[in-house]
Amino acid sequence: MADDPRLATFAALPLLPGDYYLTPEGYMVFTEQYHRRRGFCCGSGCRHCPWRKSEG
């Protein structure tokens, strides 16, 4: 999925308030809001991916 042009196009857009939070360890975690705005699953197993929940 790294070569998917949709991912590169979306990555060029600015983050919006509520798109992510920082864990106590300092990691950036994208929220469901971010994933829904992106509109597709990147296949990375993201914590808040709305599409991963329905997978088997």
CHARMM internal coordinates of N, CA and C (Angstrom, degrees):
IC EDIT
DIST 1 N 1 CA 1.4592
DIST 1 CA 1 C 1.5258
ANGL 1 N 1 CA 1 C 111.27
DIST 1 C 2 N 1.3251
ANGL 1 CA 1 C 2 N 117.90
DIHE 1 N 1 CA 1 C 2 N -14.22
DIST 2 N 2 CA 1.4589
ANGL 1 C 2 N 2 CA 121.07
DIHE 1 CA 1 C 2 N 2 CA -177.75
DIST 2 CA 2 C 1.5228
ANGL 2 N 2 CA 2 C 112.18
DIHE 1 C 2 N 2 CA 2 C -61.07
DIST 2 C 3 N 1.3205
ANGL 2 CA 2 C 3 N 117.81
DIHE 2 N 2 CA 2 C 3 N -27.79
DIST 3 N 3 CA 1.4553
ANGL 2 C 3 N 3 CA 121.41
DIHE 2 CA 2 C 3 N 3 CA -179.72
DIST 3 CA 3 C 1.5231
ANGL 3 N 3 CA 3 C 113.02
DIHE 2 C 3 N 3 CA 3 C -91.02
DIST 3 C 4 N 1.3131
ANGL 3 CA 3 C 4 N 117.36
DIHE 3 N 3 CA 3 C 4 N 4.41
DIST 4 N 4 CA 1.4609
ANGL 3 C 4 N 4 CA 121.73
DIHE 3 CA 3 C 4 N 4 CA -178.47
DIST 4 CA 4 C 1.5325
ANGL 4 N 4 CA 4 C 109.02
DIHE 3 C 4 N 4 CA 4 C -69.11
DIST 4 C 5 N 1.3313
ANGL 4 CA 4 C 5 N 118.48
DIHE 4 N 4 CA 4 C 5 N 119.90
DIST 5 N 5 CA 1.4728
ANGL 4 C 5 N 5 CA 120.34
DIHE 4 CA 4 C 5 N 5 CA -178.81
DIST 5 CA 5 C 1.5309
ANGL 5 N 5 CA 5 C 113.01
DIHE 4 C 5 N 5 CA 5 C -63.05
DIST 5 C 6 N 1.3310
ANGL 5 CA 5 C 6 N 117.77
DIHE 5 N 5 CA 5 C 6 N -24.34
DIST 6 N 6 CA 1.4696
ANGL 5 C 6 N 6 CA 119.38
DIHE 5 CA 5 C 6 N 6 CA 177.59
DIST 6 CA 6 C 1.5139
ANGL 6 N 6 CA 6 C 110.67
DIHE 5 C 6 N 6 CA 6 C -63.38
DIST 6 C 7 N 1.3224
ANGL 6 CA 6 C 7 N 117.14
DIHE 6 N 6 CA 6 C 7 N -38.73
DIST 7 N 7 CA 1.4541
ANGL 6 C 7 N 7 CA 121.40
DIHE 6 CA 6 C 7 N 7 CA -178.70
DIST 7 CA 7 C 1.5240
ANGL 7 N 7 CA 7 C 110.68
DIHE 6 C 7 N 7 CA 7 C -66.88
DIST 7 C 8 N 1.3120
ANGL 7 CA 7 C 8 N 117.90
DIHE 7 N 7 CA 7 C 8 N -43.79
DIST 8 N 8 CA 1.4654
ANGL 7 C 8 N 8 CA 121.51
DIHE 7 CA 7 C 8 N 8 CA 178.94
DIST 8 CA 8 C 1.5232
ANGL 8 N 8 CA 8 C 110.97
DIHE 7 C 8 N 8 CA 8 C -63.90
DIST 8 C 9 N 1.3238
ANGL 8 CA 8 C 9 N 117.02
DIHE 8 N 8 CA 8 C 9 N -41.31
DIST 9 N 9 CA 1.4657
ANGL 8 C 9 N 9 CA 121.16
DIHE 8 CA 8 C 9 N 9 CA 179.08
DIST 9 CA 9 C 1.5154
ANGL 9 N 9 CA 9 C 110.77
DIHE 8 C 9 N 9 CA 9 C -63.80
DIST 9 C 10 N 1.3316
ANGL 9 CA 9 C 10 N 117.25
DIHE 9 N 9 CA 9 C 10 N -45.93
DIST 10 N 10 CA 1.4585
ANGL 9 C 10 N 10 CA 120.25
DIHE 9 CA 9 C 10 N 10 CA -178.72
DIST 10 CA 10 C 1.5273
ANGL 10 N 10 CA 10 C 111.17
DIHE 9 C 10 N 10 CA 10 C -67.96
DIST 10 C 11 N 1.3298
ANGL 10 CA 10 C 11 N 117.48
DIHE 10 N 10 CA 10 C 11 N -36.99
DIST 11 N 11 CA 1.4569
ANGL 10 C 11 N 11 CA 121.68
DIHE 10 CA 10 C 11 N 11 CA -179.04
DIST 11 CA 11 C 1.5293
ANGL 11 N 11 CA 11 C 111.98
DIHE 10 C 11 N 11 CA 11 C -62.89
DIST 11 C 12 N 1.3203
ANGL 11 CA 11 C 12 N 117.51
DIHE 11 N 11 CA 11 C 12 N -23.01
DIST 12 N 12 CA 1.4591
ANGL 11 C 12 N 12 CA 121.42
DIHE 11 CA 11 C 12 N 12 CA 179.91
DIST 12 CA 12 C 1.5270
ANGL 12 N 12 CA 12 C 112.49
DIHE 11 C 12 N 12 CA 12 C -77.44
DIST 12 C 13 N 1.3267
ANGL 12 CA 12 C 13 N 117.72
DIHE 12 N 12 CA 12 C 13 N -13.60
DIST 13 N 13 CA 1.4646
ANGL 12 C 13 N 13 CA 121.42
DIHE 12 CA 12 C 13 N 13 CA -179.70
DIST 13 CA 13 C 1.5313
ANGL 13 N 13 CA 13 C 110.18
DIHE 12 C 13 N 13 CA 13 C -81.81
DIST 13 C 14 N 1.3414
ANGL 13 CA 13 C 14 N 117.18
DIHE 13 N 13 CA 13 C 14 N 149.85
DIST 14 N 14 CA 1.4704
ANGL 13 C 14 N 14 CA 119.47
DIHE 13 CA 13 C 14 N 14 CA 179.14
DIST 14 CA 14 C 1.5314
ANGL 14 N 14 CA 14 C 111.79
DIHE 13 C 14 N 14 CA 14 C -70.50
DIST 14 C 15 N 1.3189
ANGL 14 CA 14 C 15 N 115.59
DIHE 14 N 14 CA 14 C 15 N 150.83
DIST 15 N 15 CA 1.4642
ANGL 14 C 15 N 15 CA 120.67
DIHE 14 CA 14 C 15 N 15 CA 174.47
DIST 15 CA 15 C 1.5226
ANGL 15 N 15 CA 15 C 108.93
DIHE 14 C 15 N 15 CA 15 C -74.10
DIST 15 C 16 N 1.3210
ANGL 15 CA 15 C 16 N 115.67
DIHE 15 N 15 CA 15 C 16 N 146.79
DIST 16 N 16 CA 1.4615
ANGL 15 C 16 N 16 CA 121.97
DIHE 15 CA 15 C 16 N 16 CA 178.23
DIST 16 CA 16 C 1.5234
ANGL 16 N 16 CA 16 C 109.46
DIHE 15 C 16 N 16 CA 16 C -105.69
DIST 16 C 17 N 1.3383
ANGL 16 CA 16 C 17 N 117.21
DIHE 16 N 16 CA 16 C 17 N 158.22
DIST 17 N 17 CA 1.4673
ANGL 16 C 17 N 17 CA 118.76
DIHE 16 CA 16 C 17 N 17 CA 174.33
DIST 17 CA 17 C 1.5218
ANGL 17 N 17 CA 17 C 109.94
DIHE 16 C 17 N 17 CA 17 C -55.87
DIST 17 C 18 N 1.3159
ANGL 17 CA 17 C 18 N 116.41
DIHE 17 N 17 CA 17 C 18 N 132.52
DIST 18 N 18 CA 1.4532
ANGL 17 C 18 N 18 CA 121.72
DIHE 17 CA 17 C 18 N 18 CA 179.86
DIST 18 CA 18 C 1.5229
ANGL 18 N 18 CA 18 C 113.79
DIHE 17 C 18 N 18 CA 18 C 92.22
DIST 18 C 19 N 1.3366
ANGL 18 CA 18 C 19 N 117.88
DIHE 18 N 18 CA 18 C 19 N -1.67
DIST 19 N 19 CA 1.4624
ANGL 18 C 19 N 19 CA 120.94
DIHE 18 CA 18 C 19 N 19 CA 179.93
DIST 19 CA 19 C 1.5265
ANGL 19 N 19 CA 19 C 112.57
DIHE 18 C 19 N 19 CA 19 C -76.36
DIST 19 C 20 N 1.3218
ANGL 19 CA 19 C 20 N 117.81
DIHE 19 N 19 CA 19 C 20 N -20.33
DIST 20 N 20 CA 1.4648
ANGL 19 C 20 N 20 CA 120.39
DIHE 19 CA 19 C 20 N 20 CA -177.68
DIST 20 CA 20 C 1.5193
ANGL 20 N 20 CA 20 C 110.48
DIHE 19 C 20 N 20 CA 20 C -157.22
DIST 20 C 21 N 1.3185
ANGL 20 CA 20 C 21 N 115.00
DIHE 20 N 20 CA 20 C 21 N 166.50
DIST 21 N 21 CA 1.4639
ANGL 20 C 21 N 21 CA 121.50
DIHE 20 CA 20 C 21 N 21 CA 169.99
DIST 21 CA 21 C 1.5172
ANGL 21 N 21 CA 21 C 107.50
DIHE 20 C 21 N 21 CA 21 C -140.85
DIST 21 C 22 N 1.3165
ANGL 21 CA 21 C 22 N 115.91
DIHE 21 N 21 CA 21 C 22 N 162.75
DIST 22 N 22 CA 1.4577
ANGL 21 C 22 N 22 CA 121.60
DIHE 21 CA 21 C 22 N 22 CA 178.19
DIST 22 CA 22 C 1.5189
ANGL 22 N 22 CA 22 C 109.49
DIHE 21 C 22 N 22 CA 22 C -103.93
DIST 22 C 23 N 1.3216
ANGL 22 CA 22 C 23 N 116.43
DIHE 22 N 22 CA 22 C 23 N 134.13
DIST 23 N 23 CA 1.4624
ANGL 22 C 23 N 23 CA 120.91
DIHE 22 CA 22 C 23 N 23 CA 176.76
DIST 23 CA 23 C 1.5279
ANGL 23 N 23 CA 23 C 108.39
DIHE 22 C 23 N 23 CA 23 C -76.67
DIST 23 C 24 N 1.3359
ANGL 23 CA 23 C 24 N 118.21
DIHE 23 N 23 CA 23 C 24 N 165.27
DIST 24 N 24 CA 1.4695
ANGL 23 C 24 N 24 CA 120.04
DIHE 23 CA 23 C 24 N 24 CA 176.57
DIST 24 CA 24 C 1.5314
ANGL 24 N 24 CA 24 C 112.56
DIHE 23 C 24 N 24 CA 24 C -57.22
DIST 24 C 25 N 1.3255
ANGL 24 CA 24 C 25 N 116.29
DIHE 24 N 24 CA 24 C 25 N -25.18
DIST 25 N 25 CA 1.4680
ANGL 24 C 25 N 25 CA 120.33
DIHE 24 CA 24 C 25 N 25 CA 179.01
DIST 25 CA 25 C 1.5327
ANGL 25 N 25 CA 25 C 112.38
DIHE 24 C 25 N 25 CA 25 C -82.66
DIST 25 C 26 N 1.3281
ANGL 25 CA 25 C 26 N 116.89
DIHE 25 N 25 CA 25 C 26 N -7.25
DIST 26 N 26 CA 1.4594
ANGL 25 C 26 N 26 CA 120.97
DIHE 25 CA 25 C 26 N 26 CA 177.95
DIST 26 CA 26 C 1.5136
ANGL 26 N 26 CA 26 C 115.59
DIHE 25 C 26 N 26 CA 26 C 96.99
DIST 26 C 27 N 1.3408
ANGL 26 CA 26 C 27 N 117.25
DIHE 26 N 26 CA 26 C 27 N 7.87
DIST 27 N 27 CA 1.4645
ANGL 26 C 27 N 27 CA 120.27
DIHE 26 CA 26 C 27 N 27 CA 178.69
DIST 27 CA 27 C 1.5257
ANGL 27 N 27 CA 27 C 110.51
DIHE 26 C 27 N 27 CA 27 C -81.62
DIST 27 C 28 N 1.3387
ANGL 27 CA 27 C 28 N 116.63
DIHE 27 N 27 CA 27 C 28 N 142.11
DIST 28 N 28 CA 1.4583
ANGL 27 C 28 N 28 CA 121.61
DIHE 27 CA 27 C 28 N 28 CA 174.95
DIST 28 CA 28 C 1.5242
ANGL 28 N 28 CA 28 C 107.99
DIHE 27 C 28 N 28 CA 28 C -87.59
DIST 28 C 29 N 1.3367
ANGL 28 CA 28 C 29 N 116.29
DIHE 28 N 28 CA 28 C 29 N 127.64
DIST 29 N 29 CA 1.4622
ANGL 28 C 29 N 29 CA 122.05
DIHE 28 CA 28 C 29 N 29 CA 179.87
DIST 29 CA 29 C 1.5229
ANGL 29 N 29 CA 29 C 107.96
DIHE 28 C 29 N 29 CA 29 C -120.38
DIST 29 C 30 N 1.3259
ANGL 29 CA 29 C 30 N 116.46
DIHE 29 N 29 CA 29 C 30 N 122.20
DIST 30 N 30 CA 1.4568
ANGL 29 C 30 N 30 CA 120.51
DIHE 29 CA 29 C 30 N 30 CA 178.74
DIST 30 CA 30 C 1.5224
ANGL 30 N 30 CA 30 C 109.87
DIHE 29 C 30 N 30 CA 30 C -76.28
DIST 30 C 31 N 1.3245
ANGL 30 CA 30 C 31 N 115.92
DIHE 30 N 30 CA 30 C 31 N 139.64
DIST 31 N 31 CA 1.4598
ANGL 30 C 31 N 31 CA 122.58
DIHE 30 CA 30 C 31 N 31 CA -177.58
DIST 31 CA 31 C 1.5309
ANGL 31 N 31 CA 31 C 110.52
DIHE 30 C 31 N 31 CA 31 C -88.31
DIST 31 C 32 N 1.3166
ANGL 31 CA 31 C 32 N 114.86
DIHE 31 N 31 CA 31 C 32 N 171.17
DIST 32 N 32 CA 1.4637
ANGL 31 C 32 N 32 CA 120.31
DIHE 31 CA 31 C 32 N 32 CA 176.51
DIST 32 CA 32 C 1.5244
ANGL 32 N 32 CA 32 C 109.81
DIHE 31 C 32 N 32 CA 32 C -60.53
DIST 32 C 33 N 1.3349
ANGL 32 CA 32 C 33 N 117.41
DIHE 32 N 32 CA 32 C 33 N -36.28
DIST 33 N 33 CA 1.4692
ANGL 32 C 33 N 33 CA 121.18
DIHE 32 CA 32 C 33 N 33 CA 177.22
DIST 33 CA 33 C 1.5298
ANGL 33 N 33 CA 33 C 110.32
DIHE 32 C 33 N 33 CA 33 C -54.60
DIST 33 C 34 N 1.3200
ANGL 33 CA 33 C 34 N 117.05
DIHE 33 N 33 CA 33 C 34 N -46.32
DIST 34 N 34 CA 1.4631
ANGL 33 C 34 N 34 CA 121.76
DIHE 33 CA 33 C 34 N 34 CA 179.63
DIST 34 CA 34 C 1.5313
ANGL 34 N 34 CA 34 C 110.58
DIHE 33 C 34 N 34 CA 34 C -60.70
DIST 34 C 35 N 1.3254
ANGL 34 CA 34 C 35 N 116.18
DIHE 34 N 34 CA 34 C 35 N -48.30
DIST 35 N 35 CA 1.4596
ANGL 34 C 35 N 35 CA 119.94
DIHE 34 CA 34 C 35 N 35 CA -177.33
DIST 35 CA 35 C 1.5215
ANGL 35 N 35 CA 35 C 111.69
DIHE 34 C 35 N 35 CA 35 C -63.83
DIST 35 C 36 N 1.3121
ANGL 35 CA 35 C 36 N 117.74
DIHE 35 N 35 CA 35 C 36 N -40.91
DIST 36 N 36 CA 1.4685
ANGL 35 C 36 N 36 CA 120.45
DIHE 35 CA 35 C 36 N 36 CA 179.16
DIST 36 CA 36 C 1.5239
ANGL 36 N 36 CA 36 C 110.75
DIHE 35 C 36 N 36 CA 36 C -65.64
DIST 36 C 37 N 1.3298
ANGL 36 CA 36 C 37 N 117.65
DIHE 36 N 36 CA 36 C 37 N -37.81
DIST 37 N 37 CA 1.4618
ANGL 36 C 37 N 37 CA 121.24
DIHE 36 CA 36 C 37 N 37 CA 177.05
DIST 37 CA 37 C 1.5264
ANGL 37 N 37 CA 37 C 110.47
DIHE 36 C 37 N 37 CA 37 C -64.57
DIST 37 C 38 N 1.3281
ANGL 37 CA 37 C 38 N 116.22
DIHE 37 N 37 CA 37 C 38 N -38.70
DIST 38 N 38 CA 1.4665
ANGL 37 C 38 N 38 CA 120.65
DIHE 37 CA 37 C 38 N 38 CA 178.92
DIST 38 CA 38 C 1.5274
ANGL 38 N 38 CA 38 C 109.63
DIHE 37 C 38 N 38 CA 38 C -64.96
DIST 38 C 39 N 1.3296
ANGL 38 CA 38 C 39 N 117.44
DIHE 38 N 38 CA 38 C 39 N -41.13
DIST 39 N 39 CA 1.4600
ANGL 38 C 39 N 39 CA 120.90
DIHE 38 CA 38 C 39 N 39 CA 171.92
DIST 39 CA 39 C 1.5139
ANGL 39 N 39 CA 39 C 117.34
DIHE 38 C 39 N 39 CA 39 C 91.84
DIST 39 C 40 N 1.3240
ANGL 39 CA 39 C 40 N 118.60
DIHE 39 N 39 CA 39 C 40 N 1.80
DIST 40 N 40 CA 1.4585
ANGL 39 C 40 N 40 CA 120.07
DIHE 39 CA 39 C 40 N 40 CA 178.62
DIST 40 CA 40 C 1.5233
ANGL 40 N 40 CA 40 C 109.20
DIHE 39 C 40 N 40 CA 40 C -157.43
DIST 40 C 41 N 1.3291
ANGL 40 CA 40 C 41 N 115.65
DIHE 40 N 40 CA 40 C 41 N 159.66
DIST 41 N 41 CA 1.4598
ANGL 40 C 41 N 41 CA 121.72
DIHE 40 CA 40 C 41 N 41 CA 178.56
DIST 41 CA 41 C 1.5263
ANGL 41 N 41 CA 41 C 109.07
DIHE 40 C 41 N 41 CA 41 C -86.68
DIST 41 C 42 N 1.3213
ANGL 41 CA 41 C 42 N 117.13
DIHE 41 N 41 CA 41 C 42 N 133.53
DIST 42 N 42 CA 1.4675
ANGL 41 C 42 N 42 CA 120.81
DIHE 41 CA 41 C 42 N 42 CA 179.40
DIST 42 CA 42 C 1.5249
ANGL 42 N 42 CA 42 C 111.62
DIHE 41 C 42 N 42 CA 42 C -89.31
DIST 42 C 43 N 1.3327
ANGL 42 CA 42 C 43 N 117.42
DIHE 42 N 42 CA 42 C 43 N -9.67
DIST 43 N 43 CA 1.4532
ANGL 42 C 43 N 43 CA 120.75
DIHE 42 CA 42 C 43 N 43 CA 177.96
DIST 43 CA 43 C 1.5133
ANGL 43 N 43 CA 43 C 115.48
DIHE 42 C 43 N 43 CA 43 C 82.85
DIST 43 C 44 N 1.3323
ANGL 43 CA 43 C 44 N 117.25
DIHE 43 N 43 CA 43 C 44 N 12.58
DIST 44 N 44 CA 1.4695
ANGL 43 C 44 N 44 CA 120.60
DIHE 43 CA 43 C 44 N 44 CA -177.46
DIST 44 CA 44 C 1.5284
ANGL 44 N 44 CA 44 C 113.66
DIHE 43 C 44 N 44 CA 44 C -91.14
DIST 44 C 45 N 1.3180
ANGL 44 CA 44 C 45 N 117.80
DIHE 44 N 44 CA 44 C 45 N -0.82
DIST 45 N 45 CA 1.4615
ANGL 44 C 45 N 45 CA 120.80
DIHE 44 CA 44 C 45 N 45 CA -179.95
DIST 45 CA 45 C 1.5151
ANGL 45 N 45 CA 45 C 113.03
DIHE 44 C 45 N 45 CA 45 C 73.57
DIST 45 C 46 N 1.3019
ANGL 45 CA 45 C 46 N 117.45
DIHE 45 N 45 CA 45 C 46 N 36.59
DIST 46 N 46 CA 1.4676
ANGL 45 C 46 N 46 CA 122.34
DIHE 45 CA 45 C 46 N 46 CA -177.76
DIST 46 CA 46 C 1.5265
ANGL 46 N 46 CA 46 C 111.49
DIHE 45 C 46 N 46 CA 46 C -59.75
DIST 46 C 47 N 1.3233
ANGL 46 CA 46 C 47 N 115.48
DIHE 46 N 46 CA 46 C 47 N 143.71
DIST 47 N 47 CA 1.4645
ANGL 46 C 47 N 47 CA 123.24
DIHE 46 CA 46 C 47 N 47 CA -175.80
DIST 47 CA 47 C 1.5293
ANGL 47 N 47 CA 47 C 112.91
DIHE 46 C 47 N 47 CA 47 C -57.09
DIST 47 C 48 N 1.3308
ANGL 47 CA 47 C 48 N 117.85
DIHE 47 N 47 CA 47 C 48 N -39.72
DIST 48 N 48 CA 1.4642
ANGL 47 C 48 N 48 CA 121.06
DIHE 47 CA 47 C 48 N 48 CA -174.36
DIST 48 CA 48 C 1.5265
ANGL 48 N 48 CA 48 C 113.49
DIHE 47 C 48 N 48 CA 48 C -111.62
DIST 48 C 49 N 1.3286
ANGL 48 CA 48 C 49 N 117.44
DIHE 48 N 48 CA 48 C 49 N 23.73
DIST 49 N 49 CA 1.4634
ANGL 48 C 49 N 49 CA 121.37
DIHE 48 CA 48 C 49 N 49 CA 179.87
DIST 49 CA 49 C 1.5299
ANGL 49 N 49 CA 49 C 109.99
DIHE 48 C 49 N 49 CA 49 C -65.81
DIST 49 C 50 N 1.3333
ANGL 49 CA 49 C 50 N 118.37
DIHE 49 N 49 CA 49 C 50 N 121.18
DIST 50 N 50 CA 1.4660
ANGL 49 C 50 N 50 CA 119.92
DIHE 49 CA 49 C 50 N 50 CA -179.80
DIST 50 CA 50 C 1.5205
ANGL 50 N 50 CA 50 C 112.80
DIHE 49 C 50 N 50 CA 50 C -70.35
DIST 50 C 51 N 1.3131
ANGL 50 CA 50 C 51 N 118.53
DIHE 50 N 50 CA 50 C 51 N -19.47
DIST 51 N 51 CA 1.4585
ANGL 50 C 51 N 51 CA 120.84
DIHE 50 CA 50 C 51 N 51 CA -179.50
DIST 51 CA 51 C 1.5238
ANGL 51 N 51 CA 51 C 111.35
DIHE 50 C 51 N 51 CA 51 C -85.41
DIST 51 C 52 N 1.3003
ANGL 51 CA 51 C 52 N 118.62
DIHE 51 N 51 CA 51 C 52 N -29.03
DIST 52 N 52 CA 1.4636
ANGL 51 C 52 N 52 CA 122.69
DIHE 51 CA 51 C 52 N 52 CA -178.88
DIST 52 CA 52 C 1.5258
ANGL 52 N 52 CA 52 C 111.76
DIHE 51 C 52 N 52 CA 52 C -65.29
DIST 52 C 53 N 1.3250
ANGL 52 CA 52 C 53 N 117.03
DIHE 52 N 52 CA 52 C 53 N -32.03
DIST 53 N 53 CA 1.4628
ANGL 52 C 53 N 53 CA 121.43
DIHE 52 CA 52 C 53 N 53 CA -178.08
DIST 53 CA 53 C 1.5199
ANGL 53 N 53 CA 53 C 112.28
DIHE 52 C 53 N 53 CA 53 C -59.64
DIST 53 C 54 N 1.3255
ANGL 53 CA 53 C 54 N 116.44
DIHE 53 N 53 CA 53 C 54 N -32.41
DIST 54 N 54 CA 1.4700
ANGL 53 C 54 N 54 CA 119.07
DIHE 53 CA 53 C 54 N 54 CA -176.32
DIST 54 CA 54 C 1.5205
ANGL 54 N 54 CA 54 C 112.37
DIHE 53 C 54 N 54 CA 54 C -89.32
DIST 54 C 55 N 1.3297
ANGL 54 CA 54 C 55 N 117.28
DIHE 54 N 54 CA 54 C 55 N -4.87
DIST 55 N 55 CA 1.4643
ANGL 54 C 55 N 55 CA 119.67
DIHE 54 CA 54 C 55 N 55 CA 179.53
DIST 55 CA 55 C 1.5222
ANGL 55 N 55 CA 55 C 110.31
DIHE 54 C 55 N 55 CA 55 C -78.65
DIST 55 C 56 N 1.3308
ANGL 55 CA 55 C 56 N 115.95
DIHE 55 N 55 CA 55 C 56 N 150.39
DIST 56 N 56 CA 1.3732
ANGL 55 C 56 N 56 CA 126.07
DIHE 55 CA 55 C 56 N 56 CA -171.12
DIST 56 CA 56 C 1.4093
ANGL 56 N 56 CA 56 C 130.10
DIHE 55 C 56 N 56 CA 56 C -58.52
END
COOR INIT
IC SEED 1 N 1 CA 1 C
IC BUILD
